[in-house]
Amino acid sequence: NDYNFASRPPLLVSFLYEQEGVEQVLNLIDVHMKCCNDGIERRHQASIMLHDYLLAMVAEGDSNFVIPGDWNDDIYDTDESGEYSFAAFLEDSGNFYFVTDSLAATGLRSNASYPSYPSFIDNILISHSLFDETIGSEVRVLRLDEVFGDYSSVVSDHRPVLWSFTPN
């Protein structure tokens, strides 16, 4: 159902790495949620679908999910009825966490991932198995538009968001 994902279904890429002689898998799912108009309802539905998918994958024994991308909404923005686009994840804090939460909460223009608005709409969500990796990790916005003058017109109107961690 790519309608709720604005005709850009999530892309799953799995990386295999070795740590202390044990093979591990890191699953990345890139998302680009719907913006504007009926976007909040479609983001809400897409979040439910993604949440259900991730829970099913974890139940089958898969874990270590990182879901970065253009979520096209501030984490805590609500519509007129008080609904969050990402309630499925926000209400399941035992299984999922936005590592970008601290950046989104500041409201600082310097932290804006989408500086022309300005807002923080490019988030990184992780699954429970990676919660320990947040200890000593770093999350930040790379303000490349301040380094490269034509960044916004040539590369993207969004700034990259980085989560750097060491696997435990």
C-alpha positions as CSV (number, residue, x, y, z in Angstrom):
1,N,0.0,0.0,0.0
2,D,2.2,2.8,-1.2
3,Y,-0.7,5.4,-1.1
4,N,-0.1,6.2,2.5
5,F,3.6,6.5,1.8
6,A,3.0,9.1,-0.9
7,S,3.9,6.6,-3.6
8,R,7.4,6.2,-2.1
9,P,7.2,2.9,-0.2
10,P,9.9,2.4,2.5
11,L,13.1,0.9,1.4
12,L,14.7,-1.8,3.5
13,V,18.5,-2.4,3.4
14,S,20.1,-4.9,5.7
15,F,23.8,-4.8,6.6
16,L,25.7,-7.7,8.0
17,Y,28.7,-6.9,10.3
18,E,30.8,-8.8,12.7
19,Q,31.3,-7.8,16.3
20,E,33.5,-9.8,18.6
21,G,33.3,-12.8,16.3
22,V,29.5,-12.7,16.1
23,E,27.6,-11.8,13.0
24,Q,25.0,-9.0,13.5
25,V,22.4,-7.5,11.2
26,L,21.5,-3.8,11.1
27,N,18.3,-3.1,9.2
28,L,17.7,0.3,7.8
29,I,14.3,1.3,6.5
30,D,14.4,4.7,4.7
31,V,11.0,6.5,4.7
32,H,9.6,9.6,2.9
33,M,6.2,10.3,4.4
34,K,3.5,12.4,2.7
35,C,3.5,16.1,3.3
36,C,0.8,18.7,3.0
37,N,-3.0,18.6,2.4
38,D,-4.2,15.1,3.6
39,G,-0.6,14.4,4.7
40,I,-1.3,14.0,8.4
41,E,-3.9,11.3,7.9
42,R,-1.6,9.5,5.4
43,R,1.4,9.8,7.7
44,H,-0.7,8.5,10.6
45,Q,-1.8,5.4,8.5
46,A,1.7,4.9,7.2
47,S,3.0,4.9,10.7
48,I,0.5,2.3,11.8
49,M,1.5,0.1,8.8
50,L,5.2,0.5,9.5
51,H,4.7,-0.1,13.2
52,D,2.8,-3.3,12.6
53,Y,5.4,-4.5,10.1
54,L,8.3,-3.8,12.5
55,L,6.5,-5.6,15.3
56,A,5.9,-8.6,13.0
57,M,9.6,-8.6,12.0
58,V,10.7,-8.5,15.6
59,A,8.3,-11.4,16.5
60,E,10.0,-13.4,13.8
61,G,13.4,-12.8,15.4
62,D,14.6,-9.9,13.3
63,S,15.8,-6.8,15.2
64,N,18.2,-3.8,15.1
65,F,16.0,-1.5,13.1
66,V,17.0,2.1,12.3
67,I,14.3,4.1,10.4
68,P,15.7,7.4,9.1
69,G,14.1,9.7,6.6
70,D,11.9,12.6,5.8
71,W,9.0,12.0,8.2
72,N,7.5,15.3,6.9
73,D,6.2,16.3,10.4
74,D,7.6,17.4,13.7
75,I,7.4,14.4,16.1
76,Y,5.0,16.2,18.5
77,D,2.9,18.2,16.0
78,T,-0.8,17.5,16.2
79,D,-3.7,18.1,13.9
80,E,-6.9,20.0,14.9
81,S,-8.2,16.9,16.7
82,G,-5.0,16.5,18.8
83,E,-3.8,13.5,16.8
84,Y,-0.1,12.9,16.3
85,S,1.1,11.6,12.9
86,F,3.4,9.1,14.7
87,A,1.2,8.0,17.6
88,A,1.8,4.3,16.8
89,F,5.5,4.9,17.7
90,L,5.1,7.5,20.4
91,E,2.6,5.4,22.3
92,D,4.9,2.3,22.1
93,S,8.0,3.7,23.9
94,G,8.9,0.3,25.1
95,N,9.7,-0.8,21.6
96,F,10.6,2.4,19.7
97,Y,12.4,5.6,20.2
98,F,13.1,8.7,18.1
99,V,16.8,9.4,18.7
100,T,16.1,12.8,17.2
101,D,13.7,13.6,20.0
102,S,16.2,15.9,21.8
103,L,16.8,17.9,18.6
104,A,13.1,18.1,17.7
105,A,12.2,19.3,21.2
106,T,14.6,22.3,21.1
107,G,12.7,24.2,18.4
108,L,16.0,26.0,17.6
109,R,16.3,27.3,14.1
110,S,19.9,26.0,14.1
111,N,18.6,22.5,14.6
112,A,16.1,22.7,11.8
113,S,16.4,19.9,9.3
114,Y,14.2,21.7,6.9
115,P,15.6,25.3,7.3
116,S,13.3,27.1,4.8
117,Y,10.2,26.4,6.9
118,P,12.1,26.2,9.6
119,S,11.1,22.9,11.2
120,F,12.5,19.5,12.3
121,I,10.9,16.9,10.1
122,D,13.8,14.5,9.3
123,N,13.8,12.0,12.1
124,I,15.5,8.8,13.1
125,L,13.6,6.1,14.8
126,I,15.2,3.0,16.4
127,S,13.8,-0.3,17.7
128,H,14.2,-1.5,21.3
129,S,17.2,-3.7,20.6
130,L,19.2,-0.6,19.8
131,F,18.2,1.4,22.9
132,D,21.6,0.7,24.6
133,E,23.3,2.3,21.6
134,T,21.9,5.6,22.6
135,I,24.3,5.7,25.5
136,G,27.3,7.8,24.4
137,S,25.8,8.3,21.0
138,E,25.5,11.6,19.2
139,V,22.7,13.0,17.1
140,R,23.0,16.3,15.2
141,V,22.0,18.2,12.2
142,L,24.7,18.7,9.6
143,R,24.3,22.3,8.4
144,L,25.9,21.7,5.0
145,D,24.0,24.6,3.6
146,E,26.2,26.9,5.7
147,V,29.3,25.3,4.2
148,F,28.3,24.9,0.6
149,G,26.6,28.0,-0.8
150,D,24.6,26.2,-3.4
151,Y,23.7,23.1,-1.3
152,S,20.0,24.0,-1.1
153,S,19.6,24.4,-4.8
154,V,21.9,21.6,-6.0
155,V,21.7,18.9,-3.3
156,S,18.6,19.2,-1.1
157,D,16.3,21.6,0.7
158,H,16.7,19.4,3.8
159,R,19.8,19.2,6.0
160,P,21.2,15.7,6.8
161,V,20.6,14.3,10.3
162,L,23.3,12.1,11.8
163,W,23.1,9.5,14.5
164,S,26.5,8.2,15.4
165,F,26.9,5.3,17.8
166,T,29.1,2.4,18.6
167,P,27.4,-1.0,18.6
168,N,27.3,-2.6,22.1
